[in-house]
Amino acid sequence: MNILIVGAGIAGLTCAGLLKKQGKKFTIIERNSSESFNTSGYMLGLLPMGMRVLTALDLQKAYFEHSIEMSKYEIHKKNGDLIKAFDLDFINRDYGSYRSISRETLIDILVNRIGREHIRFGATIKHLQQIDNEVKVTFSDNKQESFDVVVVADGIHSQTRSLLWNKDEYEYFDTQWGGWVAWISDQQTDTYKEYWGAGSFMGMYPVKDHMGVFLGGPNDLIKKIGVSAFCKQIKEEISDDYPILHQALDNLATSETPFYWEFHDVRTNEWNKGNVILLGDAATGFLPTAGVGASMAMDSAAALVDELSRTDKDHIEYGLKLYIKRQQKRVERNQKDSRQLGKMMFIESHILSAIRDYSMRFYTVKQLVKNISKTIEG
């Protein structure tokens, strides 16, 4: 079986690594050049289901060396006061290590498993056509090749998806919120900290030797005033008892290139068209709110390769249908959790914000993300 993977992100690279381990023939293309590849992205929380895939790739040692285990998740008020701390050690103890890692580092680990020589950089697809049981692909340089399977893993705004899927076959869910994200310090901690306000959201997410900070709010408001003014506005409401927050906002305000991240996701109704299959964010993208997107992409890649390993060339579409039956509802349930959590985080009303903050005291982690908890438990 000859397989083309479009996109050298987490989903595509995981798929390629598992295919390589099985001795399968694959080609992976990436639209970025070799020089500009893997120069963006920030922090990721990887749940045990992601770690299990890395273990299957014989990458657990490298993963542990370049990540840190998380033991707590804290929700605070906008002024810095703690609302509730959630213990994450039950995950680490019962299911596998819940770890934080930078996207760049995780991509490097996966690329090293495959070898950069197996990636065609600066390549995209112009046209796809299924003829009999093969997919004829025309690349951006007008060269043509035929493949048994095409795995589309080029992200939430997939250009390849738009070649076969009409716009009414997938929908974007837009929170109307966004914000700036940047690396701010080298402080080490094992706790995710979030600060939920009325019309603002701040998060501090450690990885090994770094700390990522996100500051956001309603797009139309904060884009208008800019990062420096918004940081100053938020600082005025934070107690002097929390100097780390003031430092983080100062660093973000003076950052030369803070990245602006708009919070929306995507859901595609049908994951395949013949022997072309969507994977990861191209199929069902995630808001970053529940920290599950990367783990689900890796979990889906493992499920897809497993089904392909049991499929002969004459029944590829049937094998893809079995993969979809196995995985789509599972992924969409977890996407629902990330959307629900987003609705709790992104509130502009002061009254609703106060009610939310009070109610948070009575939640457990499993109640906040009940579907994700079920997925972790198997």
C-alpha positions in Angstrom: 0.0 0.0 0.0 1.4 3.4 -1.0 0.2 6.2 1.3 0.5 10.0 0.9 0.3 12.1 4.1 -0.4 15.8 3.6 0.9 17.9 6.5 3.9 17.4 8.8 2.1 18.4 12.0 1.5 16.3 15.0 -1.2 14.1 13.3 0.7 13.6 10.1 4.0 12.9 11.7 2.5 10.4 14.2 0.8 8.6 11.3 4.1 8.5 9.3 6.0 7.3 12.3 3.6 4.4 12.9 3.6 3.5 9.2 7.4 3.5 9.1 7.5 1.2 12.2 5.2 -1.2 10.3 7.4 -1.1 7.2 4.7 0.6 5.1 5.5 2.8 2.1 4.5 6.4 2.7 5.3 9.9 1.4 4.7 13.0 3.6 4.5 16.5 2.1 4.6 19.8 4.0 3.7 23.2 2.5 6.4 25.1 4.5 10.0 25.1 3.3 12.7 23.2 5.2 13.9 26.5 6.7 10.5 27.8 7.9 9.2 24.5 9.1 8.5 24.1 12.8 9.1 27.7 13.8 5.7 28.4 15.3 3.6 27.0 18.2 3.7 27.1 21.9 2.7 24.8 24.8 0.8 21.5 24.7 -0.6 19.3 27.4 -0.4 15.7 26.4 -2.8 13.3 28.1 -1.9 9.6 28.7 -3.5 8.6 25.4 -0.9 10.7 23.6 1.9 9.3 25.7 0.8 5.7 24.8 1.2 6.4 21.1 4.7 7.8 21.8 5.5 4.6 23.7 4.4 2.6 20.6 6.8 4.7 18.6 9.7 3.9 21.1 9.8 7.7 21.9 8.8 7.6 25.6 12.4 8.3 26.8 12.9 11.3 24.5 9.4 12.6 25.5 10.1 12.3 29.2 13.5 14.0 28.8 11.9 17.1 27.1 8.6 17.5 29.0 7.4 17.9 32.6 4.7 16.1 34.5 1.8 18.2 35.6 0.2 17.7 39.0 -2.3 20.5 39.4 -4.7 22.7 37.5 -5.7 26.0 39.2 -8.6 28.4 38.4 -8.2 31.9 39.7 -10.2 35.0 39.7 -9.1 37.9 37.5 -7.3 39.6 40.4 -5.2 36.5 41.1 -7.2 35.0 44.0 -7.5 31.2 43.9 -11.0 29.8 43.2 -10.1 26.1 43.2 -7.1 23.8 42.7 -7.7 20.5 40.9 -5.4 17.6 41.7 -4.2 15.8 38.5 -2.1 13.1 40.3 -5.0 10.6 39.9 -4.3 10.7 36.1 -0.6 10.3 36.5 -1.1 7.4 39.0 -3.9 5.5 37.3 -3.6 6.1 33.6 -0.1 7.4 32.7 1.9 10.6 33.0 0.1 13.9 32.0 2.9 16.0 30.7 3.5 19.5 29.3 5.7 20.0 26.3 6.3 22.7 23.6 4.8 22.0 20.2 8.2 22.6 18.6 9.9 20.0 20.8 7.2 17.4 20.2 7.5 18.0 16.4 11.3 17.6 16.6 10.9 14.3 18.5 8.5 12.9 15.8 10.6 14.2 12.9 13.7 12.5 14.3 11.8 9.2 14.4 10.9 9.5 10.7 13.9 11.4 9.3 13.7 14.8 7.6 14.7 13.1 4.3 11.3 11.5 4.2 9.5 14.9 4.1 9.0 16.8 0.9 9.1 20.4 1.9 7.5 23.3 0.0 4.9 21.0 -1.6 1.1 21.2 -1.7 -1.7 19.6 -3.8 -3.5 21.2 -6.7 -5.9 18.4 -7.6 -7.2 15.1 -6.4 -9.1 12.5 -8.5 -10.0 9.0 -7.5 -9.8 6.5 -10.5 -10.9 3.0 -9.7 -9.2 2.2 -6.3 -6.4 4.8 -6.6 -6.1 8.5 -6.0 -4.3 10.5 -8.7 -2.6 13.5 -7.2 -1.4 16.6 -9.0 1.2 18.5 -6.9 2.0 22.2 -6.8 4.9 21.6 -9.2 2.4 20.0 -11.7 4.0 16.5 -11.2 1.5 13.7 -10.9 1.6 10.5 -8.8 -1.0 7.9 -7.8 -1.5 6.6 -4.2 -3.7 4.0 -2.6 -4.6 6.3 0.3 -4.3 10.0 0.8 -4.3 11.2 4.5 -5.2 14.8 4.8 -3.6 16.2 7.9 -2.9 19.8 7.0 -4.7 21.5 9.9 -7.9 23.3 10.8 -7.8 25.5 7.7 -6.9 22.6 5.4 -6.4 23.7 1.8 -6.5 20.1 0.7 -9.8 19.5 2.3 -11.3 22.3 0.2 -10.4 20.4 -3.0 -13.0 17.6 -2.3 -15.2 18.9 0.5 -17.7 21.7 -0.1 -18.0 24.5 2.4 -21.4 23.2 3.6 -19.8 19.9 4.6 -17.8 21.3 7.4 -18.5 24.1 9.9 -16.4 26.4 12.1 -17.4 27.1 15.7 -16.2 30.6 16.6 -16.0 31.7 20.2 -15.4 35.4 19.1 -12.5 35.4 21.6 -8.8 35.3 21.0 -5.6 36.8 22.4 -1.8 37.0 22.5 0.5 34.1 23.4 4.2 34.3 24.0 7.1 32.7 26.0 7.8 34.9 29.0 10.2 33.2 31.5 12.1 30.1 32.5 10.2 29.6 35.8 9.6 25.9 36.5 6.4 24.6 38.1 4.1 21.6 37.8 0.8 23.6 37.8 -1.3 25.0 35.0 -2.8 28.4 36.2 -5.7 30.2 34.6 -7.3 33.5 35.5 -11.0 33.8 34.5 -12.4 37.3 34.4 -15.4 39.1 32.9 -14.2 40.0 29.4 -10.7 38.6 29.9 -8.8 35.3 30.2 -5.2 34.7 31.2 -3.4 31.4 31.4 0.1 30.4 32.4 1.4 27.1 31.1 4.8 25.7 31.9 6.9 23.5 29.8 10.5 22.4 30.4 12.7 25.5 30.8 9.9 27.8 29.6 6.7 29.4 30.6 4.0 30.2 28.1 1.4 33.0 28.8 -1.9 33.6 27.1 -3.9 36.8 27.5 -7.2 37.1 25.7 -10.7 38.6 25.5 -13.4 39.4 22.9 -11.7 39.8 19.5 -13.4 43.0 18.5 -12.4 44.8 21.8 -8.8 43.7 22.4 -7.7 43.9 18.8 -8.8 47.5 18.8 -6.8 48.5 21.9 -3.8 46.3 21.3 -1.6 44.1 23.5 0.2 46.8 25.6 -3.0 48.7 26.5 -4.8 45.4 27.4 -2.0 44.2 29.5 -2.0 47.6 31.4 -5.8 47.3 31.9 -5.5 43.8 33.3 -2.6 44.7 35.6 -4.7 47.4 37.3 -7.1 44.8 38.6 -4.4 42.3 39.9 -3.3 42.5 43.5 0.3 43.3 44.3 0.3 40.0 46.2 0.8 38.2 42.8 4.1 39.7 41.3 4.4 36.8 38.9 1.3 38.0 37.1 2.6 41.5 36.9 5.9 40.2 35.5 4.1 38.0 32.9 2.0 40.9 31.7 5.0 43.2 31.5 6.9 40.6 29.5 4.0 40.0 27.2 3.4 43.7 26.7 7.0 44.3 25.6 7.3 41.1 23.5 8.5 41.8 20.0 6.4 39.2 18.3 3.4 38.0 20.4 1.3 35.7 18.3 -2.4 36.4 18.1 -4.6 33.3 18.3 -8.3 33.4 17.4 -10.2 30.7 19.2 -12.3 28.6 16.8 -12.6 25.0 15.8 -14.0 23.0 12.9 -16.1 19.8 12.5 -16.4 17.9 9.2 -19.5 15.8 8.7 -17.9 13.1 6.6 -14.2 12.2 7.2 -13.6 10.4 3.9 -14.2 10.8 0.2 -13.3 7.4 -1.3 -9.7 6.7 -0.4 -9.0 10.2 0.8 -9.3 10.5 4.6 -9.2 13.5 7.0 -7.0 13.2 10.1 -6.6 15.4 13.2 -7.6 19.1 13.0 -8.5 18.7 9.3 -11.3 16.3 10.4 -12.3 17.8 13.7 -10.3 20.6 15.2 -10.2 21.6 18.8 -10.3 24.8 20.9 -7.3 24.9 23.2 -9.5 25.1 26.2 -9.4 21.5 27.4 -5.9 20.7 26.2 -6.9 17.6 24.4 -6.3 18.4 20.6 -2.8 17.0 20.3 -3.6 13.9 22.2 -6.7 13.2 20.1 -4.7 13.8 16.9 -2.2 11.2 18.0 -4.9 8.8 19.2 -6.7 9.1 15.8 -3.4 8.5 13.9 -2.8 5.3 15.8 -6.4 4.1 15.2 -6.1 4.9 11.4 -2.8 3.1 11.0 -4.2 0.1 13.0 -7.2 -0.2 10.6 -4.9 0.2 7.5 -2.7 -2.6 8.8 -5.7 -4.9 8.6 -6.9 -3.7 5.2 -5.9 -5.1 1.8 -5.6 -2.8 -1.2 -8.9 -4.0 -2.7 -10.9 -2.9 0.3 -9.3 0.4 1.4 -12.5 2.4 1.6 -14.1 -0.3 3.8 -11.1 -0.1 6.1 -11.5 3.7 6.3 -15.1 3.3 7.1 -14.2 1.0 10.1 -11.7 3.7 11.3 -14.4 6.4 11.1 -16.9 4.2 13.0 -14.3 3.6 15.6 -13.1 7.2 16.0 -15.4 9.9 14.9 -17.9 10.0 17.7 -15.1 9.6 20.2 -13.4 12.7 18.8 -16.6 14.7 18.6 -17.5 13.9 22.2 -14.2 15.3 23.3 -14.6 18.4 21.1 -17.9 19.0 22.8 -16.1 19.2 26.2 -13.6 21.7 24.8 -16.5 23.8 23.5 -18.4 23.6 26.8 -15.4 24.6 28.8 -14.8 27.5 26.4 -18.3 28.8 27.1 -17.5 28.7 30.8 -14.2 30.5 30.4 -15.2 33.2 27.9 -17.9 35.3 29.7 -18.3 39.1 29.4 -21.0 39.6 32.0 -19.8 40.5 35.5 -22.9 38.8 37.0 -22.5 35.6 35.1 -18.8 35.6 35.8 -19.4 35.8 39.6 -21.9 33.0 39.4 -19.5 30.9 37.4 -16.6 31.5 39.9 -18.8 30.5 42.8 -20.0 27.3 41.0 -16.5 26.2 40.1 -15.9 25.4 43.8 -18.2 22.4 43.5 -16.8 20.9 40.3 -14.3 18.1 40.0 -12.0 17.6 37.0 -14.1 14.7 35.8 -17.2 16.8 35.9 -15.5 19.7 34.0 -14.5 17.4 31.1 -16.6 14.3 31.5 -16.2 12.9 28.0 -12.4 13.4 28.0 -12.3 11.7 31.4 -14.2 8.7 29.9 -11.7 8.6 26.9 -8.7 8.6 29.3 -10.4 5.7 31.2 -10.8 3.8 27.9 
